Amino acid sequence: MNGKAQAKIVQKGDWKVSMTPDDIYRHPMDIAWHFAYEFGEEKVADLYKRAKQNQWDSDDILPWDTPVDPSKPLINNEQDIYHKMSFFKKLSKSQQETFTAHSTAQLLSQFLHGEQGALMTAACVTHSVPDAGAKLYAATQTMDEARHVEVYSKYCDKIAMVYPMSPWLKALIDATLQSDRYEKVMIGMNMIVEGLALGAFNNMYRSTTCPLLKQLTFNVMRDESRHVSFGHVFLGPVIKTLHPDDVEDLAEFAFNAVNILVQAQTAGTIANKVDPGFMEVLQNSGIDAEDFFKGLAEAADEGIAQTLPPGQVHALKDLMMPAIARVGLLTPTVLKKYEEAGIPVFDDPRVLNAMEGGHPTGEAAAAE
C-alpha cells in the first residue's frame, strides 16, 4: 500500500467523529477484451434489460426538500433492539435521543462507504469479466453504485453526521478488491457485500420513519436485488465448468469473506467494541461503554438481539449463505472450516429468491 493519509477528527459542538483515512493500493486483476458481442446467458440479458428500464435520477424522483431532524428518531423505536434493552431504558431521555441519532448516522455512514466500495468492485468486474453481456450488465451496476453513493452522501449531508467506515467492512471490501480473479470479486461483491446490503436496506425500509429515507432506500434496494441476482445467473454456470481445485479456491475465498463478517459483528446490531466509530457513538452520547456492552450481553441472553421484527431478514442466514450454497461453493473441505469456525450453514434460498432479480420482497413492493 502507498499514499496512506492520516485520519482526521471533525469536531461539532460537544461531539466529534474521526474520518476514515484515504487509501490507495494496487490490485492484480486482469483486463479482458472480448470480441463476441452477444449475451451468452439469457438471464444476464434479462437483468441488463431490467437495469436499463429501472435507471432513475434522484433529483427527479426523491423529495429532497423533506425536512430531516437528526435529533428525532429516524427508525421506529419498536423495531430498534436498543430500545428493548433494560439498560437503555434506564438512560436519560437526552442520552437516548443522542444515541439514536448518532447510531443511526453511523449505520447510514456504512451504507455510504459500502456503496463506494461496491462502485469500485463493479468497475473491476466490468473490465475483467471475459463475457460481453456480463460486461454490459456490470457497467449498469457501476452506474447504480455511483447513484447510491450520490444519494446516501446527500442524505448524510442532511443529518450532518458521517462516521468512519467500520474496519470489518473495509477489510471485507479490500479483500475483494485485492483478489486475483474476477470470480472472487463477484463472490465478494454480488453474493456477500450485496447480500449484506440488500438485507440492511430491506430492514431500514421497514423500520425508518423518514419518508425521504424510505423512498430512497426502496429505490436503492430494487437496484441491489438485481446485483445479487447477477452473482447467481452469471457466475453459477461458470463455476460448474471450473477445475475442482479452482472451485475449492473460490469456496475458501467465500468462507474467508464470510468469516470476516461473523468475527466482527454482534448479531442484530451494529455495536462492536473494536469499531472506533461505534465507540465514538457511545462517547458522543455520554454512555459508559462497559455498561453498554454489559447491557447488550444481558439483552442477548434474553433473546432480544437474536429476534428480528416481522418482515426483516438476517443477511447472513437468508441471503449470503444461500447464495454461496446454490453456486456450489459449500464443498466438503470448506464445510469443515465453517463447522470449526462455529458458523451455521444455511442453504434455504426462499427469501433470497423472493428478493432478487429487480423485485424486492413482495410485501415491500406492494407498499409502494
Contacts in CASP RR format, 6 or more apart in sequence:
PFRMAT RR
TARGET T0000
AUTHOR 0000-0000-0000
METHOD contacts of the structure
MODEL  1
MNGKAQAKIVQKGDWKVSMTPDDIYRHPMDIAWHFAYEFGEEKVADLYKR
AKQNQWDSDDILPWDTPVDPSKPLINNEQDIYHKMSFFKKLSKSQQETFT
AHSTAQLLSQFLHGEQGALMTAACVTHSVPDAGAKLYAATQTMDEARHVE
VYSKYCDKIAMVYPMSPWLKALIDATLQSDRYEKVMIGMNMIVEGLALGA
FNNMYRSTTCPLLKQLTFNVMRDESRHVSFGHVFLGPVIKTLHPDDVEDL
AEFAFNAVNILVQAQTAGTIANKVDPGFMEVLQNSGIDAEDFFKGLAEAA
DEGIAQTLPPGQVHALKDLMMPAIARVGLLTPTVLKKYEEAGIPVFDDPR
VLNAMEGGHPTGEAAAAE
1 23 0 8 1.000
1 24 0 8 1.000
1 25 0 8 1.000
2 24 0 8 1.000
2 25 0 8 1.000
3 22 0 8 1.000
3 23 0 8 1.000
3 24 0 8 1.000
4 21 0 8 1.000
4 22 0 8 1.000
4 23 0 8 1.000
4 24 0 8 1.000
5 21 0 8 1.000
5 22 0 8 1.000
5 23 0 8 1.000
6 21 0 8 1.000
7 18 0 8 1.000
7 19 0 8 1.000
7 20 0 8 1.000
7 21 0 8 1.000
7 164 0 8 1.000
8 18 0 8 1.000
8 19 0 8 1.000
8 21 0 8 1.000
9 16 0 8 1.000
9 17 0 8 1.000
9 18 0 8 1.000
9 19 0 8 1.000
10 16 0 8 1.000
10 17 0 8 1.000
10 18 0 8 1.000
10 19 0 8 1.000
12 160 0 8 1.000
14 284 0 8 1.000
15 102 0 8 1.000
15 283 0 8 1.000
15 284 0 8 1.000
16 280 0 8 1.000
16 284 0 8 1.000
17 161 0 8 1.000
17 162 0 8 1.000
17 163 0 8 1.000
17 164 0 8 1.000
17 277 0 8 1.000
17 280 0 8 1.000
17 284 0 8 1.000
18 164 0 8 1.000
18 276 0 8 1.000
18 277 0 8 1.000
18 280 0 8 1.000
19 162 0 8 1.000
19 164 0 8 1.000
20 113 0 8 1.000
20 164 0 8 1.000
20 165 0 8 1.000
20 170 0 8 1.000
25 174 0 8 1.000
25 178 0 8 1.000
27 124 0 8 1.000
27 177 0 8 1.000
27 178 0 8 1.000
27 179 0 8 1.000
28 178 0 8 1.000
28 180 0 8 1.000
29 124 0 8 1.000
29 127 0 8 1.000
29 128 0 8 1.000
29 179 0 8 1.000
29 180 0 8 1.000
29 181 0 8 1.000
29 182 0 8 1.000
29 185 0 8 1.000
30 128 0 8 1.000
30 181 0 8 1.000
30 182 0 8 1.000
31 127 0 8 1.000
31 128 0 8 1.000
32 127 0 8 1.000
32 128 0 8 1.000
32 129 0 8 1.000
32 130 0 8 1.000
32 182 0 8 1.000
34 130 0 8 1.000
34 131 0 8 1.000
34 132 0 8 1.000
34 135 0 8 1.000
35 132 0 8 1.000
36 132 0 8 1.000
37 132 0 8 1.000
38 132 0 8 1.000
38 133 0 8 1.000
39 45 0 8 1.000
39 48 0 8 1.000
39 132 0 8 1.000
39 133 0 8 1.000
39 136 0 8 1.000
40 131 0 8 1.000
40 132 0 8 1.000
40 133 0 8 1.000
41 131 0 8 1.000
41 133 0 8 1.000
41 134 0 8 1.000
41 233 0 8 1.000
41 234 0 8 1.000
41 237 0 8 1.000
43 229 0 8 1.000
43 233 0 8 1.000
43 234 0 8 1.000
44 131 0 8 1.000
44 133 0 8 1.000
44 134 0 8 1.000
44 137 0 8 1.000
44 230 0 8 1.000
44 233 0 8 1.000
44 234 0 8 1.000
45 133 0 8 1.000
47 137 0 8 1.000
47 226 0 8 1.000
47 229 0 8 1.000
47 230 0 8 1.000
47 233 0 8 1.000
47 357 0 8 1.000
47 358 0 8 1.000
48 133 0 8 1.000
48 136 0 8 1.000
48 137 0 8 1.000
48 140 0 8 1.000
50 226 0 8 1.000
50 357 0 8 1.000
50 358 0 8 1.000
51 137 0 8 1.000
51 140 0 8 1.000
51 141 0 8 1.000
51 144 0 8 1.000
51 223 0 8 1.000
51 226 0 8 1.000
52 140 0 8 1.000
54 222 0 8 1.000
54 223 0 8 1.000
54 226 0 8 1.000
54 358 0 8 1.000
55 140 0 8 1.000
55 143 0 8 1.000
56 147 0 8 1.000
56 219 0 8 1.000
58 64 0 8 1.000
58 147 0 8 1.000
58 150 0 8 1.000
58 151 0 8 1.000
58 154 0 8 1.000
58 216 0 8 1.000
58 219 0 8 1.000
61 215 0 8 1.000
61 219 0 8 1.000
62 151 0 8 1.000
62 212 0 8 1.000
62 215 0 8 1.000
62 216 0 8 1.000
62 219 0 8 1.000
63 211 0 8 1.000
63 212 0 8 1.000
63 215 0 8 1.000
64 154 0 8 1.000
64 212 0 8 1.000
66 210 0 8 1.000
66 211 0 8 1.000
66 212 0 8 1.000
68 74 0 8 1.000
68 155 0 8 1.000
68 158 0 8 1.000
68 159 0 8 1.000
68 210 0 8 1.000
68 212 0 8 1.000
68 213 0 8 1.000
70 101 0 8 1.000
70 104 0 8 1.000
70 105 0 8 1.000
70 159 0 8 1.000
70 160 0 8 1.000
70 161 0 8 1.000
71 97 0 8 1.000
71 101 0 8 1.000
72 97 0 8 1.000
72 101 0 8 1.000
73 80 0 8 1.000
73 97 0 8 1.000
73 100 0 8 1.000
73 101 0 8 1.000
73 104 0 8 1.000
73 209 0 8 1.000
74 100 0 8 1.000
74 101 0 8 1.000
74 104 0 8 1.000
74 159 0 8 1.000
74 208 0 8 1.000
74 209 0 8 1.000
74 210 0 8 1.000
74 213 0 8 1.000
75 100 0 8 1.000
75 104 0 8 1.000
75 204 0 8 1.000
75 207 0 8 1.000
75 208 0 8 1.000
75 209 0 8 1.000
76 207 0 8 1.000
76 208 0 8 1.000
76 209 0 8 1.000
77 83 0 8 1.000
77 100 0 8 1.000
78 309 0 8 1.000
79 206 0 8 1.000
79 207 0 8 1.000
79 309 0 8 1.000
79 312 0 8 1.000
80 100 0 8 1.000
80 207 0 8 1.000
81 268 0 8 1.000
81 269 0 8 1.000
81 299 0 8 1.000
81 304 0 8 1.000
81 305 0 8 1.000
81 307 0 8 1.000
82 88 0 8 1.000
82 99 0 8 1.000
82 100 0 8 1.000
82 103 0 8 1.000
82 269 0 8 1.000
83 89 0 8 1.000
83 96 0 8 1.000
84 299 0 8 1.000
84 304 0 8 1.000
85 295 0 8 1.000
85 296 0 8 1.000
85 298 0 8 1.000
85 299 0 8 1.000
85 304 0 8 1.000
86 295 0 8 1.000
86 298 0 8 1.000
86 299 0 8 1.000
87 291 0 8 1.000
87 292 0 8 1.000
87 294 0 8 1.000
87 295 0 8 1.000
87 296 0 8 1.000
87 298 0 8 1.000
87 299 0 8 1.000
88 96 0 8 1.000
88 99 0 8 1.000
88 295 0 8 1.000
91 99 0 8 1.000
91 287 0 8 1.000
95 285 0 8 1.000
95 286 0 8 1.000
95 287 0 8 1.000
98 284 0 8 1.000
98 285 0 8 1.000
98 286 0 8 1.000
99 281 0 8 1.000
99 282 0 8 1.000
99 285 0 8 1.000
99 287 0 8 1.000
101 159 0 8 1.000
101 161 0 8 1.000
102 161 0 8 1.000
102 163 0 8 1.000
102 280 0 8 1.000
102 281 0 8 1.000
102 284 0 8 1.000
102 285 0 8 1.000
103 270 0 8 1.000
103 278 0 8 1.000
103 281 0 8 1.000
104 159 0 8 1.000
105 156 0 8 1.000
105 159 0 8 1.000
105 161 0 8 1.000
105 162 0 8 1.000
105 163 0 8 1.000
106 163 0 8 1.000
106 270 0 8 1.000
106 277 0 8 1.000
106 278 0 8 1.000
106 281 0 8 1.000
107 200 0 8 1.000
107 204 0 8 1.000
107 270 0 8 1.000
108 152 0 8 1.000
108 155 0 8 1.000
108 156 0 8 1.000
108 159 0 8 1.000
109 156 0 8 1.000
109 161 0 8 1.000
109 162 0 8 1.000
109 163 0 8 1.000
109 164 0 8 1.000
109 165 0 8 1.000
110 163 0 8 1.000
110 165 0 8 1.000
110 166 0 8 1.000
110 169 0 8 1.000
110 270 0 8 1.000
111 148 0 8 1.000
111 152 0 8 1.000
111 197 0 8 1.000
111 200 0 8 1.000
111 201 0 8 1.000
111 204 0 8 1.000
112 149 0 8 1.000
112 152 0 8 1.000
112 153 0 8 1.000
112 156 0 8 1.000
112 162 0 8 1.000
113 165 0 8 1.000
113 166 0 8 1.000
113 169 0 8 1.000
113 170 0 8 1.000
114 165 0 8 1.000
114 169 0 8 1.000
114 173 0 8 1.000
114 193 0 8 1.000
114 197 0 8 1.000
115 145 0 8 1.000
115 148 0 8 1.000
115 149 0 8 1.000
115 152 0 8 1.000
115 197 0 8 1.000
116 145 0 8 1.000
116 149 0 8 1.000
117 145 0 8 1.000
117 173 0 8 1.000
117 177 0 8 1.000
117 193 0 8 1.000
118 145 0 8 1.000
118 148 0 8 1.000
118 173 0 8 1.000
118 189 0 8 1.000
118 193 0 8 1.000
118 194 0 8 1.000
118 197 0 8 1.000
118 227 0 8 1.000
119 142 0 8 1.000
119 145 0 8 1.000
119 146 0 8 1.000
119 148 0 8 1.000
119 149 0 8 1.000
120 173 0 8 1.000
120 177 0 8 1.000
121 173 0 8 1.000
121 176 0 8 1.000
121 177 0 8 1.000
121 185 0 8 1.000
121 188 0 8 1.000
121 189 0 8 1.000
121 193 0 8 1.000
122 138 0 8 1.000
122 141 0 8 1.000
122 142 0 8 1.000
122 144 0 8 1.000
122 145 0 8 1.000
122 189 0 8 1.000
122 227 0 8 1.000
123 142 0 8 1.000
124 177 0 8 1.000
124 182 0 8 1.000
124 185 0 8 1.000
125 134 0 8 1.000
125 138 0 8 1.000
125 141 0 8 1.000
125 182 0 8 1.000
125 185 0 8 1.000
125 186 0 8 1.000
125 189 0 8 1.000
126 135 0 8 1.000
126 138 0 8 1.000
126 139 0 8 1.000
126 142 0 8 1.000
127 135 0 8 1.000
128 181 0 8 1.000
128 182 0 8 1.000
128 185 0 8 1.000
129 135 0 8 1.000
129 138 0 8 1.000
129 182 0 8 1.000
129 186 0 8 1.000
129 234 0 8 1.000
130 182 0 8 1.000
131 234 0 8 1.000
134 230 0 8 1.000
134 234 0 8 1.000
137 230 0 8 1.000
137 234 0 8 1.000
138 230 0 8 1.000
141 223 0 8 1.000
141 226 0 8 1.000
141 227 0 8 1.000
141 230 0 8 1.000
144 223 0 8 1.000
144 226 0 8 1.000
144 227 0 8 1.000
147 223 0 8 1.000
148 220 0 8 1.000
148 223 0 8 1.000
151 216 0 8 1.000
151 219 0 8 1.000
151 220 0 8 1.000
152 216 0 8 1.000
152 220 0 8 1.000
155 212 0 8 1.000
155 213 0 8 1.000
155 216 0 8 1.000
156 162 0 8 1.000
158 212 0 8 1.000
163 277 0 8 1.000
163 280 0 8 1.000
163 281 0 8 1.000
164 276 0 8 1.000
164 277 0 8 1.000
164 280 0 8 1.000
166 264 0 8 1.000
166 270 0 8 1.000
166 272 0 8 1.000
166 275 0 8 1.000
166 277 0 8 1.000
166 278 0 8 1.000
167 264 0 8 1.000
167 274 0 8 1.000
167 275 0 8 1.000
167 276 0 8 1.000
168 260 0 8 1.000
168 261 0 8 1.000
168 263 0 8 1.000
168 264 0 8 1.000
168 265 0 8 1.000
168 272 0 8 1.000
168 275 0 8 1.000
171 260 0 8 1.000
171 264 0 8 1.000
172 188 0 8 1.000
172 192 0 8 1.000
172 193 0 8 1.000
172 257 0 8 1.000
172 260 0 8 1.000
172 261 0 8 1.000
173 193 0 8 1.000
175 188 0 8 1.000
175 256 0 8 1.000
175 257 0 8 1.000
175 260 0 8 1.000
176 184 0 8 1.000
176 185 0 8 1.000
176 187 0 8 1.000
176 188 0 8 1.000
176 189 0 8 1.000
176 192 0 8 1.000
176 193 0 8 1.000
176 257 0 8 1.000
177 185 0 8 1.000
179 185 0 8 1.000
179 188 0 8 1.000
179 253 0 8 1.000
183 235 0 8 1.000
183 238 0 8 1.000
183 239 0 8 1.000
183 250 0 8 1.000
184 250 0 8 1.000
184 253 0 8 1.000
186 230 0 8 1.000
186 231 0 8 1.000
186 234 0 8 1.000
186 235 0 8 1.000
187 235 0 8 1.000
187 250 0 8 1.000
187 253 0 8 1.000
187 254 0 8 1.000
187 257 0 8 1.000
187 324 0 8 1.000
187 329 0 8 1.000
188 253 0 8 1.000
188 254 0 8 1.000
188 257 0 8 1.000
189 227 0 8 1.000
190 227 0 8 1.000
190 228 0 8 1.000
190 230 0 8 1.000
190 231 0 8 1.000
190 232 0 8 1.000
190 235 0 8 1.000
190 323 0 8 1.000
191 228 0 8 1.000
191 231 0 8 1.000
191 232 0 8 1.000
191 254 0 8 1.000
191 320 0 8 1.000
191 323 0 8 1.000
191 324 0 8 1.000
191 327 0 8 1.000
192 254 0 8 1.000
192 257 0 8 1.000
192 258 0 8 1.000
192 261 0 8 1.000
192 320 0 8 1.000
192 323 0 8 1.000
192 324 0 8 1.000
194 224 0 8 1.000
194 227 0 8 1.000
194 228 0 8 1.000
195 224 0 8 1.000
195 228 0 8 1.000
195 315 0 8 1.000
195 319 0 8 1.000
195 320 0 8 1.000
195 323 0 8 1.000
196 261 0 8 1.000
196 315 0 8 1.000
196 316 0 8 1.000
196 319 0 8 1.000
196 320 0 8 1.000
197 224 0 8 1.000
198 221 0 8 1.000
198 224 0 8 1.000
198 225 0 8 1.000
198 227 0 8 1.000
198 228 0 8 1.000
198 315 0 8 1.000
198 319 0 8 1.000
198 355 0 8 1.000
198 356 0 8 1.000
199 313 0 8 1.000
199 315 0 8 1.000
199 318 0 8 1.000
199 319 0 8 1.000
199 355 0 8 1.000
200 315 0 8 1.000
201 217 0 8 1.000
201 220 0 8 1.000
201 221 0 8 1.000
201 224 0 8 1.000
202 221 0 8 1.000
202 311 0 8 1.000
202 312 0 8 1.000
202 313 0 8 1.000
202 355 0 8 1.000
202 360 0 8 1.000
202 361 0 8 1.000
202 364 0 8 1.000
203 308 0 8 1.000
203 312 0 8 1.000
203 313 0 8 1.000
204 213 0 8 1.000
204 217 0 8 1.000
205 214 0 8 1.000
205 217 0 8 1.000
205 218 0 8 1.000
205 221 0 8 1.000
205 360 0 8 1.000
205 364 0 8 1.000
206 309 0 8 1.000
206 311 0 8 1.000
206 312 0 8 1.000
206 364 0 8 1.000
207 309 0 8 1.000
207 312 0 8 1.000
208 214 0 8 1.000
208 217 0 8 1.000
218 360 0 8 1.000
218 364 0 8 1.000
218 368 0 8 1.000
221 360 0 8 1.000
221 364 0 8 1.000
222 358 0 8 1.000
222 359 0 8 1.000
222 360 0 8 1.000
223 358 0 8 1.000
225 355 0 8 1.000
225 356 0 8 1.000
225 357 0 8 1.000
225 358 0 8 1.000
225 359 0 8 1.000
225 360 0 8 1.000
226 356 0 8 1.000
226 357 0 8 1.000
226 358 0 8 1.000
228 319 0 8 1.000
228 323 0 8 1.000
228 352 0 8 1.000
228 355 0 8 1.000
228 356 0 8 1.000
228 357 0 8 1.000
229 356 0 8 1.000
229 357 0 8 1.000
229 358 0 8 1.000
231 323 0 8 1.000
231 327 0 8 1.000
232 323 0 8 1.000
232 326 0 8 1.000
232 327 0 8 1.000
232 356 0 8 1.000
235 327 0 8 1.000
236 326 0 8 1.000
236 327 0 8 1.000
236 328 0 8 1.000
239 247 0 8 1.000
239 250 0 8 1.000
239 327 0 8 1.000
239 328 0 8 1.000
239 329 0 8 1.000
242 250 0 8 1.000
247 328 0 8 1.000
247 329 0 8 1.000
247 331 0 8 1.000
248 331 0 8 1.000
248 333 0 8 1.000
248 334 0 8 1.000
250 329 0 8 1.000
251 328 0 8 1.000
251 329 0 8 1.000
251 330 0 8 1.000
251 331 0 8 1.000
251 333 0 8 1.000
251 334 0 8 1.000
252 333 0 8 1.000
252 334 0 8 1.000
252 337 0 8 1.000
254 324 0 8 1.000
254 329 0 8 1.000
254 334 0 8 1.000
255 334 0 8 1.000
255 337 0 8 1.000
255 338 0 8 1.000
255 341 0 8 1.000
258 316 0 8 1.000
258 320 0 8 1.000
258 321 0 8 1.000
258 324 0 8 1.000
258 338 0 8 1.000
258 343 0 8 1.000
259 341 0 8 1.000
259 343 0 8 1.000
261 316 0 8 1.000
261 320 0 8 1.000
262 316 0 8 1.000
262 341 0 8 1.000
262 343 0 8 1.000
264 272 0 8 1.000
264 274 0 8 1.000
264 275 0 8 1.000
265 272 0 8 1.000
266 272 0 8 1.000
266 296 0 8 1.000
266 300 0 8 1.000
266 305 0 8 1.000
267 300 0 8 1.000
267 305 0 8 1.000
267 306 0 8 1.000
268 305 0 8 1.000
268 306 0 8 1.000
268 308 0 8 1.000
268 314 0 8 1.000
269 296 0 8 1.000
269 305 0 8 1.000
270 278 0 8 1.000
271 278 0 8 1.000
271 292 0 8 1.000
271 293 0 8 1.000
271 296 0 8 1.000
272 278 0 8 1.000
273 279 0 8 1.000
273 289 0 8 1.000
273 293 0 8 1.000
279 289 0 8 1.000
282 288 0 8 1.000
282 289 0 8 1.000
282 292 0 8 1.000
283 289 0 8 1.000
296 305 0 8 1.000
299 305 0 8 1.000
300 306 0 8 1.000
308 314 0 8 1.000
311 361 0 8 1.000
311 363 0 8 1.000
313 319 0 8 1.000
313 351 0 8 1.000
313 355 0 8 1.000
316 346 0 8 1.000
317 344 0 8 1.000
317 346 0 8 1.000
318 346 0 8 1.000
318 348 0 8 1.000
318 351 0 8 1.000
318 352 0 8 1.000
319 351 0 8 1.000
319 352 0 8 1.000
319 355 0 8 1.000
321 345 0 8 1.000
321 346 0 8 1.000
321 347 0 8 1.000
322 346 0 8 1.000
322 347 0 8 1.000
322 348 0 8 1.000
322 349 0 8 1.000
322 351 0 8 1.000
322 352 0 8 1.000
323 349 0 8 1.000
323 352 0 8 1.000
324 330 0 8 1.000
325 345 0 8 1.000
325 346 0 8 1.000
325 347 0 8 1.000
325 349 0 8 1.000
326 347 0 8 1.000
326 349 0 8 1.000
330 338 0 8 1.000
330 345 0 8 1.000
330 347 0 8 1.000
335 345 0 8 1.000
338 344 0 8 1.000
338 345 0 8 1.000
354 361 0 8 1.000
354 362 0 8 1.000
355 361 0 8 1.000
359 365 0 8 1.000
END
